[in-house]
Amino acid sequence: MRAQDLSGQPATMVVTGGFDPLRSEGKAYADRLMHAGVPVTYREFEGQIHLFVCVTRVISQGDICIDEMTKFLKEQFISA
């Protein structure tokens, strides 16, 4: 995240929650990657906390997020 030049990085998915204390940093990183020409998928889950994907028994959006991340990774592996 702190590298001066982010060009040449692989396609990246950045996920944050609306109440994630690192939301601003995640969005800024996604923006920097995009400006460096890196394919970026940014997804913010409104109303969610940091690490909401770890409590899928309580927060159903965690399952949705995991499904989206799995789809993203499959697409990257297929195109590699």
NORCORWO-V660955 format. One record per residue. SS is DSSP state (alpha for helix, beta for strand, coil for the rest). Layout:
((SS) (SS))
This chain:
((coil) (coil) (coil) (coil) (coil) (coil) (coil) (coil) (coil) (coil) (coil) (beta) (beta) (beta) (beta) (beta) (beta) (coil) (coil) (coil) (coil) (coil) (alpha) (alpha) (alpha) (alpha) (alpha) (alpha) (alpha) (alpha) (alpha) (alpha) (alpha) (alpha) (alpha) (coil) (coil) (coil) (coil) (beta) (beta) (beta) (beta) (beta) (beta) (coil) (coil) (coil) (coil) (coil) (coil) (alpha) (alpha) (alpha) (coil) (coil) (coil) (coil) (coil) (coil) (alpha) (alpha) (alpha) (alpha) (alpha) (alpha) (alpha) (alpha) (alpha) (alpha) (alpha) (alpha) (alpha) (alpha) (alpha) (alpha) (alpha) (alpha) (alpha) (coil))
